[in-house]
């Protein structure tokens, strides 16, 4: 069983029983108790459960949630958000653009997160503002009410003032041949600017966006380093992306 599948199983049991125990989970999932402890620690650091002696219990409702965390891992964006945590390190500069998946990453951050976010995503600001050690830099531009993002020439010019260690790119459509495409040209231009000013480039896509194509080209698949989805990395739906030189997570 993959790590993300164990997470889903642990949370499902918590929702059903209100508590879980290391020894019982170890026997049920056929993994060591040390593995279960590490899983519980990861879920605890992301606010999805509370550790207790011998196991874990349901957490109290957390005001940092973008949506009600009682939904847990039932939506693909929550799975993507947990997978993304491994790429965020203390002291980094991180680009985050628009979309609800980006907001889910912020909602699932560990409470002691300490890094810098550069973003055009206005919806991200009230989520990140609860984290005392996260520096927030908001890019200017023309505000789009539908996407809750700033776009335009000013946004793209301001992106050039920074070099990001990591760029989390929300996507509209991902396809192995045509690459990443956007439904709105101005959105695609901001993504291109962030790509050009970042070291590690990570695209986020749930299964509904895989193999789709929109009108405005952002980049080829080979221009990103990592593709994070809400399905296991060995799923056959990702076969077309395996020989493109990118990491599948």
Rosetta silent file (secondary structure, phi, psi, omega in degrees, C-alpha in Angstrom):
SEQUENCE: XXXXXXXXXXXXXXXXXXXXXXXXXXXXXXXXXXXXXXXXXXXXXXXXXXXXXXXXXXXXXXXXXXXXXXXXXXXXXXXXXXXXXXXXXXXXXXXXXXXXXXXXXXXXXXXXXXXXXXXXXXXXXXXXXXXXXXXXXXXXXXXXXXXXXXXXXXXXXXXXXXXXXXXXXXXXXXXXXXXXXXXXXXXXXXXXXXXXXXXXXXXXXXXXXXXXXXXXXXXXXXXXXXXXXXXXXXXXXXXXXXXXXXXXX
SCORE:     score description
SCORE:     0.000 S_00000001
   1 L     0.000  130.715  179.611    0.000    0.000    0.000 S_00000001
   2 L   -69.687  159.307 -176.550    1.342    3.408   -0.997 S_00000001
   3 H   -57.626  -45.367 -179.002    1.945    6.119    1.591 S_00000001
   4 H   -65.017  -32.730  177.301   -0.959    8.265    0.392 S_00000001
   5 H   -68.872  -36.300  175.553   -3.265    5.240    0.526 S_00000001
   6 H   -64.141  -42.734  177.212   -2.218    4.630    4.140 S_00000001
   7 H   -55.345  -48.701 -178.304   -3.013    8.267    4.926 S_00000001
   8 H   -60.741  -41.052 -179.586   -6.474    7.873    3.421 S_00000001
   9 H   -66.155  -43.637 -179.525   -7.054    4.660    5.374 S_00000001
  10 H   -61.426  -46.378 -179.481   -5.935    6.182    8.673 S_00000001
  11 H   -65.363  -38.247  178.247   -8.204    9.211    8.237 S_00000001
  12 H   -61.238  -42.808  177.959  -11.141    7.001    7.217 S_00000001
  13 H   -65.173  -39.715  178.178  -10.737    4.963   10.416 S_00000001
  14 H   -61.997  -42.353  179.125  -10.505    8.145   12.483 S_00000001
  15 H   -64.300  -33.530 -178.036  -13.727    9.449   10.983 S_00000001
  16 H   -80.742  -44.971 -170.879  -15.434    6.150   11.743 S_00000001
  17 H  -107.671  -16.855 -179.169  -14.026    5.324   15.185 S_00000001
  18 L    85.089   -9.751  178.552  -12.675    8.621   16.504 S_00000001
  19 E  -160.115  159.070  174.770   -9.270    7.107   17.307 S_00000001
  20 E  -139.350  156.789 -179.235   -6.584    4.776   15.938 S_00000001
  21 E  -122.742  142.940 -179.443   -3.786    2.773   17.574 S_00000001
  22 H   -55.652  -49.252 -172.727   -0.249    2.143   16.297 S_00000001
  23 H   -66.718  -40.801 -179.880   -0.300   -1.610   16.906 S_00000001
  24 H   -68.466  -40.219  177.258   -3.673   -2.235   15.297 S_00000001
  25 H   -64.827  -39.930  179.114   -2.817   -0.124   12.248 S_00000001
  26 H   -59.314  -45.526 -179.867    0.520   -1.916   11.912 S_00000001
  27 H   -68.912  -41.364 -176.077   -1.174   -5.310   11.863 S_00000001
  28 H   -68.306  -38.380 -176.355   -4.012   -4.216    9.590 S_00000001
  29 H   -95.783   -4.792  177.395   -1.771   -2.525    7.004 S_00000001
  30 L    60.172   44.800  174.266    1.077   -5.053    7.312 S_00000001
  31 L  -132.957  168.158 -177.687    3.761   -2.438    7.951 S_00000001
  32 L   -72.095  159.271  176.180    5.989   -1.729   10.939 S_00000001
  33 H   -65.319  -30.212  177.034    4.871    0.404   13.868 S_00000001
  34 H   -62.939  -39.148  177.470    7.709    2.803   13.013 S_00000001
  35 H   -63.470  -43.753  178.768    6.119    3.336    9.597 S_00000001
  36 H   -64.009  -39.562  178.357    2.748    4.031   11.228 S_00000001
  37 H   -61.117  -41.306  178.941    4.377    6.452   13.678 S_00000001
  38 H   -66.272  -39.943  177.393    5.914    8.377   10.772 S_00000001
  39 H   -62.274  -45.639  179.911    2.554    8.464    8.987 S_00000001
  40 H   -62.539  -40.255  179.410    0.816    9.722   12.120 S_00000001
  41 H   -62.544  -42.177  178.736    3.533   12.353   12.603 S_00000001
  42 H   -63.467  -47.014 -179.905    3.055   13.633    9.043 S_00000001
  43 H   -65.486  -36.095  177.650   -0.725   13.812    9.398 S_00000001
  44 H   -65.389  -44.288 -177.444   -0.356   15.482   12.805 S_00000001
  45 H   -66.268  -20.762  177.626    2.037   18.150   11.463 S_00000001
  46 L   -98.402   10.154  173.297   -0.525   18.968    8.778 S_00000001
  47 L    76.017   17.351 -175.462   -3.325   19.385   11.277 S_00000001
  48 L   -94.062  -12.159  174.891   -5.304   16.318   10.151 S_00000001
  49 L  -158.847  172.185  177.695   -5.198   14.477   13.488 S_00000001
  50 E  -119.268  126.033  179.358   -3.938   14.842   17.042 S_00000001
  51 E   -72.460  139.921  172.604   -1.273   12.485   18.418 S_00000001
  52 E  -136.035  172.868 -179.964   -1.952   10.755   21.737 S_00000001
  53 L   -61.065  120.767  176.647   -0.182    8.003   23.645 S_00000001
  54 L    85.903   -1.033 -178.816   -0.298    4.855   21.520 S_00000001
  55 E   172.152 -137.088 -176.777   -2.039    6.400   18.508 S_00000001
  56 E  -154.139  158.118  177.031   -4.114    9.381   17.390 S_00000001
  57 E  -130.780  170.793  177.039   -7.530   10.971   17.748 S_00000001
  58 L   -65.097  141.909  177.933   -9.588   13.411   15.709 S_00000001
  59 L   -80.021  164.381  168.991   -8.362   17.024   15.964 S_00000001
  60 L   -73.352  161.145 -179.200  -10.459   19.935   17.060 S_00000001
  61 L   -60.949  131.568 -172.311  -11.745   22.101   14.209 S_00000001
  62 L  -104.777  122.006 -177.383   -8.828   24.141   12.848 S_00000001
  63 L   -69.067   -8.412 -179.678   -9.427   27.782   11.776 S_00000001
  64 L   -80.422   -6.489 -174.619   -6.579   27.590    9.242 S_00000001
  65 L   -68.748  137.786  171.710   -8.608   25.424    6.879 S_00000001
  66 L   -72.729  -39.958  171.350   -9.513   26.785    3.470 S_00000001
  67 L  -127.346  168.670 -179.100  -12.461   24.390    3.547 S_00000001
  68 L   -57.275  119.143 -175.122  -13.811   22.320    6.409 S_00000001
  69 H   -71.585   -5.308  176.275  -11.065   19.815    7.236 S_00000001
  70 H   -67.538  -12.828  174.480  -13.617   17.176    8.191 S_00000001
  71 H   -72.173  -24.425  178.592  -13.656   16.383    4.459 S_00000001
  72 H    49.884 -124.045 -171.975  -10.040   15.177    4.937 S_00000001
  73 H   -98.405   23.826 -175.568   -8.721   13.303    1.896 S_00000001
  74 H   -76.568  -16.341  178.521  -11.999   12.843    0.062 S_00000001
  75 L  -112.905  145.753 -175.233  -11.078   15.419   -2.587 S_00000001
  76 H   -57.876  -34.636 -177.204   -8.156   15.175   -4.965 S_00000001
  77 H   -65.583  -28.256  178.040   -6.735   18.561   -4.074 S_00000001
  78 H   -70.521  -37.391  176.092   -6.206   17.452   -0.461 S_00000001
  79 H   -64.523  -45.756  177.810   -4.150   14.472   -1.631 S_00000001
  80 H   -59.595  -41.738 -179.020   -2.096   16.775   -3.878 S_00000001
  81 H   -60.541  -42.652  178.898   -1.624   19.200   -0.967 S_00000001
  82 H   -68.252  -39.205  178.019   -0.158   16.491    1.255 S_00000001
  83 H   -63.379  -32.386 -176.301    2.125   15.233   -1.515 S_00000001
  84 H   -70.989  -22.449 -173.360    3.406   18.773   -2.066 S_00000001
  85 H   -57.835  -32.762 -175.484    4.655   19.193    1.519 S_00000001
  86 H   -64.581  -18.062 -176.309    7.871   17.245    0.851 S_00000001
  87 H   -96.048   -0.718 -178.260    9.093   19.949   -1.540 S_00000001
  88 L  -104.864  123.967 -178.509    8.787   22.865    0.895 S_00000001
  89 L  -123.009  156.071  179.384   11.788   23.617    3.122 S_00000001
  90 L   -57.874  135.780  174.316   12.509   26.235    5.760 S_00000001
  91 L    84.464   -2.000 -178.652   13.841   29.519    4.401 S_00000001
  92 L   -74.096  161.997  165.643   12.860   28.943    0.779 S_00000001
  93 E  -105.586  126.934 -172.222   11.267   31.413   -1.599 S_00000001
  94 E  -126.125  126.071  169.740    8.183   29.816   -3.161 S_00000001
  95 E   -82.813  133.110  171.148    6.052   30.950   -6.093 S_00000001
  96 E  -133.437  125.118 -179.978    2.368   30.079   -5.763 S_00000001
  97 L  -100.408 -150.391 -171.644   -0.084   31.124   -8.466 S_00000001
  98 L   -85.061  167.311  173.323   -3.881   30.894   -8.686 S_00000001
  99 L   115.751  155.429 -177.582   -6.397   28.133   -8.024 S_00000001
 100 H   -72.089  -26.388  176.886   -8.048   26.177   -5.230 S_00000001
 101 H   -66.872  -39.338  175.266   -5.378   23.451   -5.272 S_00000001
 102 H   -60.720  -42.867  178.864   -2.759   26.067   -4.404 S_00000001
 103 H   -64.692  -33.587  177.231   -5.017   27.232   -1.556 S_00000001
 104 H   -65.463  -38.799  175.908   -5.314   23.626   -0.357 S_00000001
 105 H   -57.893  -46.681  179.888   -1.522   23.392   -0.116 S_00000001
 106 H   -62.740  -40.742 -178.099   -1.523   26.475    2.098 S_00000001
 107 H   -65.777  -26.457 -178.005   -4.357   25.135    4.248 S_00000001
 108 L   -98.441    6.561 -179.255   -2.443   21.907    4.916 S_00000001
 109 L   -64.522  146.019  172.316    0.917   23.499    5.778 S_00000001
 110 L   -58.500  147.178 -174.014    2.499   22.561    9.108 S_00000001
 111 L   -65.219  -21.906 -179.261    1.780   25.181   11.760 S_00000001
 112 L   -98.926   20.089 -178.775    5.486   25.993   12.195 S_00000001
 113 L   -57.611  140.470 -176.401    6.127   26.663    8.478 S_00000001
 114 L  -143.165   94.534  177.140    8.819   29.274    7.867 S_00000001
 115 L  -161.817 -179.449 -177.736    9.435   30.439    4.293 S_00000001
 116 E  -110.087  133.305  175.877    8.617   33.223    1.811 S_00000001
 117 E  -112.852  129.313  172.381    5.658   33.108   -0.592 S_00000001
 118 E  -112.863  121.311 -171.136    5.494   35.270   -3.710 S_00000001
 119 E  -147.069  154.408  169.592    2.009   35.120   -5.201 S_00000001
 120 L  -107.736    8.693 -173.314   -0.593   36.762   -7.430 S_00000001
 121 E   -94.446  102.624 -178.242   -3.334   34.741   -5.721 S_00000001
 122 H   -66.331  -30.939  179.639   -5.505   37.014   -3.577 S_00000001
 123 H   -67.206  -19.114 -178.360   -7.456   34.064   -2.142 S_00000001
 124 H   -76.767  -27.079 -170.468   -4.209   32.766   -0.663 S_00000001
 125 H   -61.967  -48.715  179.828   -3.562   35.789    1.546 S_00000001
 126 H   -65.370  -25.169  176.963   -6.140   35.181    4.331 S_00000001
 127 H   -73.590  -50.546 -177.594   -5.004   31.549    4.577 S_00000001
 128 H   -69.112  -25.377 -176.380   -1.290   32.323    4.772 S_00000001
 129 L   -63.895  -18.793  178.762   -1.784   35.283    7.117 S_00000001
 130 L   -76.953  -15.279 -178.865   -2.473   32.866    9.989 S_00000001
 131 L   -93.369  110.557 -171.397    1.098   31.513    9.734 S_00000001
 132 L   -64.999  -28.642 -173.579    3.301   33.859   11.759 S_00000001
 133 L  -101.281    9.448  176.342    6.590   32.749   10.171 S_00000001
 134 L   -99.970  121.195  174.698    5.548   32.895    6.507 S_00000001
 135 E   -83.167  133.071 -176.511    6.508   36.085    4.689 S_00000001
 136 E  -116.220  121.862  175.069    3.915   37.012    2.056 S_00000001
 137 E  -114.940  119.977 -176.017    4.797   39.070   -1.019 S_00000001
 138 E  -103.300  124.091  179.494    1.789   39.978   -3.172 S_00000001
 139 L   -76.858  142.730  177.771    2.374   40.768   -6.833 S_00000001
 140 L   -79.035 -173.914  179.504    0.572   43.743   -8.338 S_00000001
 141 L   134.976 -166.535  179.535   -1.440   43.843  -11.536 S_00000001
 142 E   -92.382  125.330 -175.638   -5.025   43.844  -12.732 S_00000001
 143 E   -79.448  128.299  175.643   -7.374   41.979  -10.414 S_00000001
 144 E  -102.356  113.640 -176.140   -9.552   39.263  -11.997 S_00000001
 145 L   -66.433  -31.041 -177.352  -12.633   38.702   -9.832 S_00000001
 146 L   -70.469  -38.833 -178.521  -13.383   35.313  -11.370 S_00000001
 147 L  -100.606   -9.047 -176.884   -9.974   33.785  -10.603 S_00000001
 148 L    57.375   37.934  178.866   -9.115   35.999   -7.597 S_00000001
 149 E  -128.598  157.757  170.615   -5.681   36.633   -9.105 S_00000001
 150 E   -95.989  133.794  179.636   -3.650   39.617  -10.303 S_00000001
 151 E  -139.115  176.030  177.427   -2.453   39.378  -13.906 S_00000001
 152 L   113.118 -177.084 -176.163   -1.042   41.551  -16.661 S_00000001
 153 H   -60.026  -42.952 -178.719    2.231   43.237  -17.605 S_00000001
 154 H   -61.112  -42.403  179.245    2.850   44.612  -14.083 S_00000001
 155 H   -60.175  -49.100 -177.709    2.463   41.139  -12.552 S_00000001
 156 H   -64.133  -37.729  178.572    4.909   39.563  -14.987 S_00000001
 157 H   -66.320  -40.046 -179.337    7.442   42.372  -14.515 S_00000001
 158 H   -68.958  -31.385  176.610    7.325   42.032  -10.724 S_00000001
 159 H   -56.698  -37.074 -175.635    7.880   38.262  -10.965 S_00000001
 160 L   -65.747  -12.327  179.359   11.280   39.007  -12.527 S_00000001
 161 L   -77.829   -7.181 -173.903   12.437   40.629   -9.266 S_00000001
 162 L  -127.343  155.164  167.590   12.601   37.208   -7.587 S_00000001
 163 L  -122.305  116.477 -176.564   14.215   33.802   -7.991 S_00000001
 164 E   -93.167  139.287  172.588   12.090   31.075   -6.408 S_00000001
 165 E   -67.204  -37.381 -177.303   13.493   27.835   -5.047 S_00000001
 166 E  -139.271  140.502  172.959   10.159   26.162   -5.864 S_00000001
 167 E  -122.499  117.530  173.048    7.212   27.079   -8.078 S_00000001
 168 E   -94.401  113.785 -176.579    3.856   25.396   -7.481 S_00000001
 169 E  -103.058  116.079  169.232    1.862   25.803  -10.677 S_00000001
 170 E   -73.172  142.628 -175.468   -1.881   25.369  -10.664 S_00000001
 171 L  -122.540  152.768  172.351   -3.010   24.000  -14.019 S_00000001
 172 L   -95.300  -37.159 -178.687   -6.092   24.169  -16.231 S_00000001
 173 E  -156.500  141.116 -179.686   -5.082   21.300  -18.525 S_00000001
 174 E  -132.499  129.754 -179.009   -2.133   18.894  -18.794 S_00000001
 175 E  -145.674  137.682 -171.530   -1.397   16.717  -21.810 S_00000001
 176 L   -61.457  -35.624 -178.006    1.701   14.689  -22.641 S_00000001
 177 L   -85.741  -48.322 -174.093    2.009   15.975  -26.242 S_00000001
 178 L   -92.293   -5.025  175.848    0.771   19.578  -25.989 S_00000001
 179 E    78.218 -147.602 -177.844    2.051   20.203  -22.468 S_00000001
 180 E   -98.534  127.851 -178.531    0.410   22.580  -20.006 S_00000001
 181 E  -126.621  157.281 -177.159   -2.211   24.948  -21.397 S_00000001
 182 E  -120.594  151.300  178.279   -4.331   27.732  -19.902 S_00000001
 183 L   -81.566  -23.735 -178.180   -7.908   28.839  -20.483 S_00000001
 184 L  -122.590  126.510 -175.351   -6.993   32.539  -20.030 S_00000001
 185 H   -58.583  -44.863 -178.169   -4.036   34.052  -21.864 S_00000001
 186 H   -61.574  -35.243  176.544   -3.112   36.465  -19.046 S_00000001
 187 H   -64.378  -44.219  178.565   -2.999   33.560  -16.604 S_00000001
 188 H   -62.072  -36.082  179.618   -0.665   31.673  -18.911 S_00000001
 189 H   -65.973  -38.982  177.003    1.660   34.671  -19.183 S_00000001
 190 H   -65.209  -41.525  178.448    2.074   34.854  -15.398 S_00000001
 191 H   -60.942  -42.501  178.806    2.835   31.134  -15.306 S_00000001
 192 H   -62.865  -40.290  178.430    5.498   31.565  -17.988 S_00000001
 193 H   -63.115  -42.050  179.428    7.106   34.403  -16.018 S_00000001
 194 H   -68.533  -37.098  175.629    7.212   32.282  -12.857 S_00000001
 195 H   -57.958  -44.527 -176.160    8.650   29.329  -14.788 S_00000001
 196 H   -70.139  -16.873 -177.051   11.473   31.535  -16.052 S_00000001
 197 L  -115.446   22.477 -178.709   12.307   32.747  -12.529 S_00000001
 198 E  -128.122  152.912 -179.159   12.193   29.460  -10.604 S_00000001
 199 E   -87.437  -56.689  177.255   14.655   26.642   -9.912 S_00000001
 200 E  -106.593  127.933 -174.333   12.317   23.687   -9.275 S_00000001
 201 E  -114.025  119.472 -173.922    9.073   23.714  -11.242 S_00000001
 202 E  -123.360  118.411  177.615    6.157   21.641   -9.935 S_00000001
 203 E   -96.301  142.397 -178.142    2.849   21.316  -11.790 S_00000001
 204 E  -115.028  129.616 -178.887   -0.310   20.266   -9.940 S_00000001
 205 E  -150.626  125.551  169.678   -3.101   18.369  -11.688 S_00000001
 206 L   -82.277  171.840 -172.653   -6.065   16.320  -10.549 S_00000001
 207 L   -64.040  -27.468  179.878   -7.295   13.534  -12.804 S_00000001
 208 L   -66.089  -26.291 -177.983  -10.010   15.720  -14.345 S_00000001
 209 L   -92.667  -14.655  178.714   -7.325   18.011  -15.826 S_00000001
 210 E   -65.184  139.150  176.499   -5.086   15.224  -17.130 S_00000001
 211 L    66.469   19.702  173.999   -5.084   14.796  -20.922 S_00000001
 212 L  -100.082  161.679  179.562   -7.017   18.043  -21.446 S_00000001
 213 L  -139.151  132.956  172.238   -6.034   20.913  -23.736 S_00000001
 214 L  -114.457 -178.654 -168.470   -6.886   24.627  -23.639 S_00000001
 215 L   -77.861  -27.511 -171.381   -6.163   27.379  -26.140 S_00000001
 216 E  -109.518  119.644 -176.925   -3.137   29.109  -24.612 S_00000001
 217 E   -74.751  130.007  174.420    0.194   27.300  -24.375 S_00000001
 218 E   -97.563  -55.810 -179.155    2.108   27.652  -21.112 S_00000001
 219 E  -166.956  164.759  170.949    4.952   25.188  -21.583 S_00000001
 220 L   -76.868  158.257  179.154    5.944   21.716  -22.740 S_00000001
 221 H   -59.816  -33.989 -177.623    5.909   18.941  -20.160 S_00000001
 222 H   -67.328  -10.742 -179.727    9.703   18.727  -20.360 S_00000001
 223 H   -86.098   -7.798  175.207    9.955   22.255  -18.943 S_00000001
 224 L  -105.209  162.509 -178.879    8.684   21.161  -15.520 S_00000001
 225 L  -100.020  -33.591 -172.833   10.516   18.962  -13.006 S_00000001
 226 E  -138.488  139.775  171.010    7.647   17.348  -11.091 S_00000001
 227 E  -119.229  115.864  178.252    4.011   16.500  -11.799 S_00000001
 228 E  -102.547  128.600  177.846    1.892   15.964   -8.676 S_00000001
 229 E  -126.671  177.485  179.546   -1.517   14.331   -9.139 S_00000001
 230 L   -95.755   14.703  177.976   -4.235   12.904   -6.908 S_00000001
 231 L  -121.509  159.800  178.585   -3.586    9.324   -8.072 S_00000001
 232 L   -59.151  147.751 -175.823   -0.728    6.911   -7.244 S_00000001
 233 L   -65.571  -18.602  178.487    2.405    7.465   -9.312 S_00000001
 234 L   -95.271    9.561  179.846    2.177    3.924  -10.749 S_00000001
 235 L   -66.579  139.867 -176.877   -1.380    4.440  -12.048 S_00000001
 236 H   -63.211  -21.995  178.649   -1.760    3.532  -15.731 S_00000001
 237 H   -66.956  -12.353  178.359   -3.336    6.930  -16.431 S_00000001
 238 H  -101.397    4.772 -175.446    0.141    8.425  -16.040 S_00000001
 239 H   -57.824  -36.769 -178.023    1.858    6.082  -18.504 S_00000001
 240 H   -68.204  -12.483 -176.151    2.045    8.742  -21.231 S_00000001
 241 H  -104.481    3.307 -170.353    4.079   10.968  -18.886 S_00000001
 242 L   -78.435  -25.207 -175.624    6.707    8.419  -17.830 S_00000001
 243 L  -109.282   29.526 -176.833    9.355    8.994  -20.520 S_00000001
 244 L  -104.973    4.681  178.499    9.318   12.787  -20.485 S_00000001
 245 L    77.403   20.890  178.868   12.102   13.292  -17.948 S_00000001
 246 L  -118.130  154.239  178.027    9.795   14.476  -15.140 S_00000001
 247 E   -86.276  130.929  177.440    9.170   13.058  -11.676 S_00000001
 248 E  -101.485  127.929 -176.624    5.670   11.726  -11.067 S_00000001
 249 L  -125.593    0.000    0.000    4.362   12.054   -7.506 S_00000001
